[in-house]
Amino acid sequence: MSNSILFEIGLEEMPARFIDDALDQLVNNTKKWLEDNRIPYQSVKGFSTPRRLAVGISGAENKQPDLEEEAKGPARKVAVDENGSWSKAAIGFSKGQGKDVEDIYFKEVKGVDYAHVKKFVQGKPTKELLTGFKEVILSLNFPKNMRWADLNLRYIRPIRWMVALIEDEIIPFKIEGVSTGNKTYGHRFLGELTTIDHASQYEETLSKQFVIADGDKRKAEIAEQLRKLEKEKGWNIIQDPELLKEVTHLVEYPAVFSGSFSDEFLNVPEEALIMSMKEHQRYFPVRSADGELLPNFVAVRNGDDRHIDTVARGNEKVLKARLSDAQFFYNEDQKGSIDKKLEKLKRMVYQVELGTLADKVDRVKNITGYLSEKLSLDEGQQVQAVRAAEICKFDLVTQMVDEFSDLQGIMGEKYARLFGEDEEVAAAIKEHYMPRSANGDLPESTIGAIVSVADKLDTIIGSIAIGNLPTGSQDPYGLRRQSLGILQILKEFEWSVSVEDLLDAVIERYYEWKLPTAERDELTLSVHDFFRTRAAYLLKDEKIAPDVVDAVLAKGIQVYKVTLEKAELLMNKRNEESFKPVHEALGRVLNLAKKADSTQVNETLFENASEEKLYKTYCEVQPAYRKLLEEENPQKALEELSKLAQPIHSFFDQTMVMTEDEKLKQNRLALLNTLSADILAFADLTSIEWKQQF
């Protein structure tokens, strides 16, 4: 017979942002607990509202399955004494397993005989085990905990009630004075204390008490009400997924309603209005069919639609105050000048070891100038890029950004326009924060991309220089995301810039500025390794196999777009039977070249035609091959390099490299080492596991 089981933890309102993780823990820990206790079941389902976390177990068997186990004891030489009698160890082993020595048999394990017994373990009734579920409830971890009254338990919020049922029977246990039962609470205002008659009736019982216990159903209900309102009003409601998820965790019984605000507020940038509605009030902004922001909002009430008009008017009053603040900030921020705002950056500490925000801006400006020259921007663009870098952080001292930090750059762009800056400069202020997330939008303009790279380089190298290298999951300054952003920009804009050269140029400036606290070689190695790891991550995200990633990054990232092309080329070549001889030839060269100490080749020491042919072919191929690499044409370069394959095979067939004649051996190794340097300029082909592909 199978059973339905229910556990519910009734709490004071939990922060919405913690609920998903808490429910995942509850469901996963429940499954593990059932498996650890050998309780067969069919499914586990989680439920959550702001006031409860619950889990329902379906198809739980009445008892654990019986077990017949084999217990291993001492080795024969320990279990049996010299007279052939059972030793104390054997007697103790059998007693410990609830058996007699007559039940012992020997079984070979890795060439040694060990005493064994078989024992029967009768499964326990499920009901006897369920009181132990208390440990699952106590196992939940939360980002923030609290204590209440004079109790010792630290939990997300005070526990007010608990339900624990198997079918219609209460599972008895207690946590900090709260005993389990079959009573639960409905909606705080619309419902009441009610009885759950059977574990399988949980959702149905709560539904009658104005509680939708299933978070997914509650979310779907909100989305459906939003769609109906959209259709009714002819609106386009901006349904931010994160806001929808948060609102779902703020209500138990949702009722969507709309309100309006004065259109005088529409003179404030819409980003600020939207942020004010979403961040402060958890409202959904509204656009017209043409995409224009409308003086309306949509909100979700925790309750039914009774007196909903009164609720809407109350929300309109609250929103008016919020939007008035935004309007005030916007007007105040336009006073003064950009230069006056930049002065304030001198009083804002960026990092104690790295100075103020003004110091950071100076470094970004310097790096921007270097990049602009390296990328051969015309004089006008260089001036614009440096100006964008000079004022890229001025909006950090504005009241709007102080209130809504996510608007940094966005408000900078708008204010820059109002203060008369060039359009390209204004756009770059917003773009220099891009990408704002792992897969976020990249800058569209070259100037914005340059300032973005300069800012991120300063942040990353400065942080690593003072010992803030990310460890494990800890990356408080977002250095991993920013390094990925740099590589993505380099790829998107197809800049022919070596990543290592770029990093070294900034590191060089850091020592000129006398900023770092790390040793130069240590800092360079750390920064290079950090970026190489991020490049490997991006390449794997492009479906490049790990061994090919290792091959193309063996000598560093270099020009990232070319490195990616090499990787994609090798991914295709590894599946071509015709390329196998090329790989084998070049790979043999790389392996033997590791034994060489020199690249000085003496042609007078050649003893056979194969040596002469290989060296002659190399001298013909090498200039064209290197030119193709410089022109960033990896496909043609590999074709040129492949011309060495046949001469290499002939060389190895007809020449003993590791001959006893030391001069001949060293000369042949030098020849291979010379070839090796050019092969490695493309990739370390020995890293690629070609054989398993054919």
C-alpha positions in Angstrom: 0.0 0.0 0.0 1.3 3.5 -0.9 0.7 6.6 1.2 0.5 10.4 0.8 2.7 12.3 3.2 2.7 16.0 3.9 5.0 18.3 5.8 4.4 22.1 6.0 6.5 24.7 7.8 4.4 27.8 8.7 6.4 31.0 9.1 6.3 34.7 9.3 6.6 36.3 5.8 9.9 35.3 4.2 11.9 37.6 1.9 10.9 36.8 -1.6 14.4 36.4 -2.9 15.2 33.5 -0.5 12.1 31.4 -1.3 13.3 29.6 -4.4 16.5 28.4 -2.9 14.8 27.3 0.3 12.2 25.3 -1.5 14.9 23.6 -3.7 16.7 22.6 -0.5 13.6 21.3 1.0 12.7 19.1 -2.0 16.2 17.9 -2.6 16.9 17.2 1.1 13.5 15.3 1.3 14.5 13.1 -1.6 17.9 12.3 0.0 16.2 11.6 3.4 13.8 9.2 1.8 16.6 7.4 0.0 18.9 7.3 3.1 16.0 5.8 5.0 15.2 3.4 2.3 11.6 4.5 1.9 10.3 3.8 -1.6 8.2 6.6 -3.1 6.9 7.8 -6.4 7.3 11.6 -6.4 8.1 14.6 -4.3 6.5 18.0 -4.9 7.4 21.3 -3.2 5.0 24.2 -2.3 5.7 27.7 -1.2 4.1 31.0 -0.4 5.4 34.0 1.6 4.2 32.2 4.8 5.0 28.6 4.2 7.3 26.0 2.8 5.9 22.5 2.2 6.6 19.2 0.6 4.2 16.5 -0.5 5.3 12.9 -0.9 3.3 10.6 -3.1 3.3 6.8 -3.3 5.4 6.2 -0.2 5.4 2.5 0.8 4.2 1.3 4.2 7.7 -0.1 5.2 11.2 -0.3 4.2 12.1 -3.3 1.9 13.7 -6.2 3.8 17.4 -6.6 3.2 19.7 -9.6 3.1 23.2 -8.2 3.7 26.6 -9.7 3.6 28.9 -8.5 6.4 32.7 -8.8 6.0 34.8 -9.7 9.1 38.4 -10.5 9.9 40.8 -12.4 7.6 41.0 -16.2 8.0 44.4 -16.0 9.7 42.9 -13.8 12.3 39.5 -15.6 12.6 41.0 -19.0 13.1 43.8 -19.8 15.6 46.7 -22.2 15.1 44.5 -25.1 16.5 41.8 -24.5 14.0 39.4 -23.0 16.5 37.5 -19.8 16.2 39.4 -16.8 17.6 37.9 -14.1 19.8 37.9 -11.8 16.8 35.7 -14.3 14.9 33.4 -14.8 17.9 33.1 -11.1 18.4 32.4 -10.5 14.7 29.6 -13.0 14.6 28.0 -11.8 17.8 28.2 -8.2 16.6 26.1 -9.2 13.5 23.6 -11.1 15.6 24.9 -14.5 14.4 26.8 -17.5 15.7 30.2 -18.7 14.5 28.5 -21.6 12.7 27.1 -18.9 10.3 30.6 -17.8 9.2 31.8 -18.6 5.8 35.0 -17.5 4.0 35.2 -15.5 0.8 38.2 -14.4 -1.2 38.7 -10.7 -1.5 41.8 -9.6 -3.5 43.5 -12.9 -2.9 42.8 -13.0 0.8 40.1 -15.1 2.6 37.8 -13.1 4.9 35.1 -14.2 7.3 31.6 -13.3 6.1 28.1 -13.8 7.4 24.7 -13.2 5.8 22.1 -11.4 7.9 18.5 -10.5 7.3 17.4 -7.0 8.1 13.7 -6.5 8.4 12.4 -3.3 7.0 10.9 -0.8 9.5 7.4 0.7 9.1 7.5 4.1 7.4 5.4 5.6 10.2 8.2 4.9 12.7 10.8 6.7 10.5 8.8 9.8 9.7 9.4 11.5 13.0 13.0 11.8 11.9 11.9 14.3 9.2 12.5 17.0 11.8 16.2 16.9 10.8 15.3 17.8 7.2 13.4 20.9 8.4 16.4 21.9 10.6 18.9 21.2 7.7 17.7 24.2 5.6 20.3 27.0 5.2 19.4 30.6 4.5 21.5 33.6 3.5 20.2 35.5 6.6 18.8 34.0 9.8 17.0 35.3 12.8 16.3 34.2 16.4 13.1 34.9 18.2 11.9 35.0 21.8 14.4 33.3 24.1 14.9 30.3 21.7 18.2 29.1 20.3 17.1 28.1 16.8 18.3 30.4 14.0 16.0 30.2 11.0 14.8 32.4 8.1 11.8 33.5 10.0 10.0 32.4 13.2 8.2 29.1 12.9 4.5 29.5 13.8 2.9 26.2 13.0 3.8 22.8 11.4 1.8 20.2 9.6 3.0 16.6 9.4 0.6 13.9 8.1 0.8 10.4 6.7 -2.6 10.0 5.1 -4.9 11.3 7.8 -2.6 10.6 10.8 -0.4 13.2 12.5 3.3 12.5 12.6 4.4 13.7 16.0 7.5 15.8 16.6 8.3 19.3 18.0 10.7 22.1 17.1 11.3 24.9 19.6 8.0 24.4 21.3 5.9 24.1 18.1 4.3 20.7 17.7 3.1 19.2 14.5 -0.5 18.8 13.8 -3.1 18.9 11.0 -4.0 22.6 11.3 -2.8 25.2 8.9 -3.6 28.9 8.2 -5.2 30.3 5.1 -4.7 33.7 3.7 -3.7 36.2 6.4 -6.8 38.4 5.8 -9.2 36.3 3.7 -8.7 32.8 5.3 -8.7 31.3 8.7 -7.3 28.4 10.7 -8.3 25.2 9.0 -7.9 21.5 9.2 -6.2 19.3 6.6 -8.1 16.1 6.7 -5.8 14.2 4.5 -2.2 14.7 3.2 -3.4 14.5 -0.4 -5.9 17.3 0.1 -3.3 20.0 0.9 -3.7 22.2 -2.3 -7.5 21.8 -2.3 -7.8 22.7 1.4 -5.6 25.8 1.0 -7.4 26.9 -2.2 -10.6 27.2 -0.2 -8.7 29.5 2.2 -7.5 31.8 -0.6 -4.0 30.4 -0.9 -2.5 29.0 -4.1 0.2 26.8 -2.6 1.9 25.9 -5.9 4.3 28.7 -6.9 4.2 27.8 -10.6 0.4 27.9 -10.6 0.4 31.2 -8.8 2.9 32.6 -11.3 0.8 31.3 -14.2 -2.3 32.9 -12.7 -0.5 36.3 -12.5 0.7 36.0 -16.0 -2.8 35.1 -17.3 -4.3 38.1 -15.4 -1.7 40.4 -16.9 -2.5 39.1 -20.4 -6.2 39.7 -19.9 -5.6 43.2 -18.7 -3.3 43.9 -21.7 -6.0 42.7 -24.1 -8.7 44.8 -22.3 -6.6 48.0 -22.2 -4.7 47.6 -25.4 -1.4 47.9 -23.5 1.9 46.2 -23.6 2.8 45.4 -20.0 6.5 45.1 -19.5 6.8 41.6 -17.9 10.3 41.5 -16.5 10.9 37.8 -15.6 12.7 38.6 -12.3 9.9 41.0 -11.2 7.3 38.4 -12.1 9.1 35.8 -10.0 9.5 38.2 -7.1 5.8 39.2 -7.1 4.8 35.6 -7.2 6.7 35.1 -3.9 5.1 38.2 -2.4 1.5 37.0 -2.6 -0.6 33.9 -1.8 -3.7 34.8 -3.7 -3.0 37.3 -6.6 -5.3 39.9 -8.0 -3.9 42.1 -10.8 -5.0 45.8 -10.9 -3.9 48.9 -12.7 -3.4 52.6 -11.8 -2.1 55.8 -13.3 0.1 58.7 -12.6 0.4 62.3 -13.9 1.9 62.5 -17.4 4.0 65.4 -16.2 6.4 62.7 -14.8 7.1 61.5 -18.4 9.6 64.2 -18.8 11.9 62.2 -16.5 13.9 59.6 -18.4 11.8 56.5 -18.7 14.6 54.3 -17.3 14.3 56.2 -14.0 10.5 55.9 -14.0 10.7 52.2 -14.7 13.3 51.6 -12.1 11.3 53.6 -9.5 8.2 51.5 -10.3 10.0 48.2 -10.2 12.5 48.6 -7.4 10.5 50.5 -4.9 6.9 49.4 -5.6 7.2 46.1 -7.5 4.9 47.5 -10.3 4.9 46.5 -13.9 5.4 49.5 -16.2 3.1 49.9 -19.3 3.8 50.8 -22.9 1.5 51.6 -25.7 1.3 49.5 -28.8 3.8 51.8 -30.4 6.3 51.3 -27.5 5.8 54.6 -25.8 5.9 54.6 -22.0 2.4 55.3 -20.6 1.5 57.1 -17.4 0.1 53.8 -16.0 1.3 50.9 -13.9 0.1 47.4 -13.1 0.4 45.8 -9.7 -0.5 42.6 -7.9 -2.5 42.6 -4.7 -2.3 39.8 -2.2 -6.0 39.1 -2.0 -9.1 39.2 -4.1 -10.6 42.0 -6.2 -12.9 43.5 -3.5 -12.5 47.2 -3.1 -9.7 47.0 -5.7 -10.4 50.6 -6.9 -9.6 51.8 -3.4 -6.4 49.8 -3.4 -5.4 51.3 -6.8 -5.9 54.8 -5.5 -3.7 54.2 -2.5 -1.0 52.8 -4.7 -1.2 55.8 -7.0 -0.6 58.1 -4.0 2.5 56.1 -3.0 3.8 56.1 -6.5 3.3 59.8 -6.9 5.7 60.4 -4.0 8.3 58.0 -5.5 8.1 59.7 -8.9 8.3 63.1 -7.4 11.6 62.1 -5.8 12.8 60.9 -9.2 11.7 64.1 -10.8 13.5 66.1 -8.1 16.7 64.1 -8.5 16.6 64.6 -12.3 16.2 68.3 -12.0 18.8 68.7 -9.3 21.4 66.6 -11.3 21.2 69.0 -14.2 22.5 71.9 -12.0 26.2 72.7 -12.1 28.5 71.2 -14.7 30.3 67.9 -15.5 33.6 69.4 -14.3 32.1 70.2 -10.9 30.8 66.6 -10.6 34.2 65.3 -11.6 35.7 67.2 -8.7 33.6 65.2 -6.3 35.2 62.0 -7.6 38.4 63.1 -5.9 36.7 62.7 -2.5 35.3 59.2 -3.3 37.6 56.3 -2.5 37.8 53.6 -5.1 40.2 51.2 -3.4 42.4 52.2 -0.5 45.6 50.9 -2.3 44.4 52.3 -5.7 43.2 55.8 -4.7 40.1 57.6 -5.5 37.6 57.3 -8.3 39.3 60.3 -9.9 42.5 58.3 -9.8 40.8 55.4 -11.5 39.3 57.7 -14.2 42.8 59.1 -14.9 44.1 55.5 -15.4 41.2 54.6 -17.7 41.8 57.8 -19.7 45.5 56.8 -20.1 44.7 53.3 -21.2 42.0 54.6 -23.6 44.6 56.9 -25.2 47.0 53.9 -25.6 44.2 51.7 -27.1 43.0 54.5 -29.5 46.5 54.8 -30.9 47.1 51.1 -31.1 43.8 50.7 -33.1 44.7 53.6 -35.4 41.7 55.7 -34.7 41.7 59.0 -36.5 42.5 62.1 -34.5 38.8 63.1 -34.0 37.9 59.7 -32.7 40.9 59.7 -30.4 39.8 63.0 -28.9 36.3 61.7 -28.4 37.5 58.4 -26.8 39.7 60.2 -24.3 36.9 62.6 -23.5 34.5 59.7 -22.9 37.0 58.1 -20.6 37.5 61.4 -18.8 33.8 61.8 -17.9 32.7 58.1 -17.9 32.1 58.1 -14.1 30.7 61.6 -13.5 27.2 60.3 -13.0 28.2 58.3 -9.9 27.9 61.5 -7.9 24.4 62.3 -9.2 21.4 61.8 -6.9 19.6 59.6 -9.4 22.4 57.1 -9.6 22.9 57.3 -5.8 19.2 56.2 -5.5 19.3 53.6 -8.3 22.9 52.3 -8.8 21.7 50.2 -11.8 21.3 53.4 -13.7 25.0 54.2 -13.7 26.0 54.9 -17.3 22.4 55.1 -18.4 21.9 58.4 -16.6 25.5 59.4 -17.6 24.6 59.2 -21.2 21.4 61.3 -20.8 23.1 63.9 -18.6 26.0 64.2 -21.0 23.7 65.0 -23.8 22.0 67.7 -21.7 25.4 69.2 -20.9 26.2 69.4 -24.6 28.7 66.6 -25.1 29.1 64.9 -28.5 26.6 62.2 -29.2 29.4 59.6 -29.6 30.9 60.6 -26.2 27.5 60.4 -24.5 26.7 57.0 -25.9 30.2 55.7 -24.9 29.4 56.6 -21.2 26.5 54.1 -21.2 28.4 51.5 -23.3 31.5 51.4 -21.2 29.6 49.4 -18.6 28.7 46.8 -21.2 28.3 43.9 -21.1 26.5 44.3 -17.8 26.0 40.5 -17.4 27.6 37.3 -18.7 25.6 37.3 -21.9 24.6 41.0 -21.9 24.7 43.3 -24.9 28.1 44.6 -26.1 28.9 48.2 -27.0 27.9 49.2 -30.4 30.4 52.0 -31.0 34.1 51.7 -31.3 34.6 54.5 -28.7 32.3 52.8 -26.2 34.1 49.5 -26.7 37.5 51.1 -26.2 36.5 52.8 -22.9 34.8 49.6 -21.8 38.0 47.6 -22.3 40.1 50.3 -20.7 37.9 50.4 -17.6 37.7 46.7 -17.2 41.5 46.2 -17.7 42.1 48.8 -14.9 39.6 47.1 -12.6 41.0 43.6 -13.2 44.7 44.3 -13.1 44.3 46.7 -10.2 42.3 44.2 -8.2 44.8 41.3 -8.9 47.7 43.7 -8.1 46.4 44.3 -4.6 45.6 40.6 -4.0 41.9 40.5 -4.8 42.1 37.6 -7.2 38.8 35.7 -7.3 38.8 32.4 -5.4 36.2 29.6 -5.7 32.8 31.1 -6.1 33.9 34.4 -4.5 34.2 37.2 -7.1 32.9 40.3 -5.3 34.3 42.7 -8.0 33.0 40.7 -11.0 36.4 40.2 -12.4 35.5 37.0 -14.3 32.5 38.7 -15.9 34.6 41.7 -16.9 37.4 39.6 -18.4 34.8 37.7 -20.4 33.5 41.0 -21.5 36.9 42.1 -22.8 37.3 39.0 -24.8 33.8 39.2 -26.2 34.5 42.8 -27.3 37.8 41.9 -28.9 36.0 39.2 -30.9 33.0 41.3 -31.8 35.1 44.2 -33.1 37.7 41.9 -34.6 40.6 43.9 -33.2 44.0 42.6 -34.2 45.4 43.0 -30.7 47.3 40.4 -28.8 45.7 39.9 -25.4 49.0 39.4 -23.7 50.5 42.5 -25.3 47.5 44.5 -24.0 47.8 43.1 -20.5 51.5 43.7 -20.4 51.1 47.3 -21.6 48.7 48.0 -18.7 50.9 46.2 -16.2 53.8 48.3 -17.4 51.8 51.4 -16.6 50.9 50.2 -13.2 54.6 50.0 -12.4 55.1 53.5 -13.8 52.3 54.7 -11.6 53.9 52.8 -8.7 50.6 51.2 -7.7 50.9 47.4 -7.4 51.9 45.6 -4.3 52.6 42.4 -6.1 56.0 41.4 -7.6 56.1 42.1 -11.4 56.6 38.5 -12.6 54.0 37.2 -10.1 51.5 39.8 -11.2 52.1 39.2 -14.9 51.7 35.4 -14.5 48.5 35.8 -12.4 46.9 38.2 -14.9 47.9 36.0 -17.9 46.6 32.8 -16.3 43.4 34.5 -15.2 42.6 35.6 -18.8 43.7 32.3 -20.2 41.2 30.5 -18.0 38.4 32.8 -19.1 39.4 32.3 -22.8 39.2 28.6 -22.3 35.7 29.0 -20.8 34.6 31.0 -23.8 36.1 28.6 -26.3 34.3 25.7 -24.6 31.1 27.7 -24.8 31.7 27.8 -28.5 31.7 24.0 -28.5 35.4 23.7 -28.8 36.7 20.4 -27.4 38.9 20.7 -24.3 42.0 19.2 -26.0 41.7 21.6 -28.9 41.3 24.5 -26.4 44.6 23.4 -24.7 46.3 23.2 -28.1 45.4 26.7 -29.3 46.1 28.4 -25.9 49.4 26.7 -25.4 51.3 29.9 -26.2 48.7 32.2 -24.8 45.5 33.8 -26.1 47.3 36.2 -28.5 44.7 37.7 -31.0 41.5 36.2 -29.7 39.5 36.2 -32.9 42.4 34.3 -34.7 42.7 31.9 -31.8 39.0 31.1 -32.1 39.4 30.6 -35.9 42.3 28.2 -35.3 40.2 26.2 -32.8 37.2 26.0 -35.2 39.6 24.9 -38.0 41.2 22.2 -35.9 37.8 21.0 -34.7 36.9 20.4 -38.4 40.3 19.0 -39.4 40.3 16.4 -36.6 37.5 14.7 -38.5 39.3 14.6 -41.8 41.2 11.3 -42.5 43.4 13.2 -44.9 44.7 15.4 -42.2 45.9 12.6 -39.9 49.3 12.2 -41.6 49.8 16.0 -41.2 49.0 15.8 -37.5 51.3 12.8 -37.0 54.2 14.4 -38.8 53.9 17.8 -37.0 53.3 16.0 -33.6 56.4 13.9 -34.0 58.5 17.1 -34.6 57.0 18.7 -31.5 57.7 15.7 -29.3 61.4 15.2 -30.3 62.1 18.9 -30.4 61.7 19.0 -26.6 65.1 17.3 -26.4 66.8 20.0 -28.3 68.9 22.8 -26.8 69.5 24.9 -30.0 68.0 26.1 -33.3 71.4 26.5 -35.0 71.2 24.2 -38.1 74.5 23.4 -39.9 73.7 22.3 -43.5 77.2 20.8 -43.9 76.3 18.1 -41.4 73.4 16.8 -43.4 74.1 13.1 -44.4 71.1 12.2 -46.6 68.7 13.7 -49.1 65.8 13.6 -46.6 67.5 16.0 -44.3 68.3 18.4 -47.2 64.8 18.1 -48.6 63.1 18.8 -45.2 65.3 21.9 -44.5 64.8 23.2 -48.1 61.0 22.8 -47.9 61.0 24.5 -44.6 63.0 27.5 -45.9 60.5 27.8 -48.8 57.4 27.4 -46.6 58.3 29.4 -43.6 58.2 33.0 -45.0 54.8 32.4 -46.7 53.5 30.6 -43.6 54.6 33.4 -41.2 53.1 36.1 -43.6 49.8 34.3 -43.6 49.8 34.2 -39.8 50.5 37.9 -39.7 47.7 38.4 -42.1 45.5 36.5 -39.7 44.6 33.8 -42.2 44.9 30.6 -40.2 43.3 28.3 -42.8 45.8 29.2 -45.5 48.6 29.2 -42.9 47.8 25.6 -42.0 47.6 24.6 -45.6 51.2 26.0 -46.0 52.4 24.3 -42.9 50.9 21.0 -44.1 53.4 21.0 -47.0 56.0 19.9 -44.4 54.2 16.7 -43.6 55.6 14.5 -46.4 59.2 15.7 -46.0 58.9 15.1 -42.3 57.7 11.5 -42.8 60.6 10.9 -45.2 63.0 12.4 -42.8 62.0 10.1 -40.0 61.9 7.1 -42.3 65.4 7.6 -43.5 67.2 9.4 -40.6 68.2 8.3 -37.2 67.8 11.4 -35.1 69.2 10.1 -31.8 72.4 8.8 -33.4 75.5 8.1 -31.4 77.3 10.8 -33.3 76.7 13.8 -30.9 77.2 16.5 -33.6 74.8 14.8 -36.0 72.2 14.2 -33.2 72.3 17.9 -32.0 72.1 19.2 -35.6 69.0 17.0 -36.3 67.4 18.1 -33.1 68.2 21.7 -33.9 66.4 21.2 -37.3 63.3 19.8 -35.5 63.4 22.6 -32.9 63.5 25.2 -35.7 60.3 23.6 -37.2 58.8 23.3 -33.8 58.9 27.0 -33.1 56.8 27.6 -36.2 54.4 24.8 -35.5 53.7 26.1 -32.0 53.0 29.5 -33.4 49.9 27.8 -34.7 49.0 25.4 -31.9 50.5 22.6 -29.8 49.1 19.7 -31.8 50.4 17.2 -29.3 47.6 18.2 -27.0 44.9 17.0 -29.4 43.7 13.5 -29.0 43.5 12.7 -32.7 43.7 8.9 -32.6 40.3 8.5 -30.9 38.7 10.4 -33.7 39.7 8.0 -36.5 
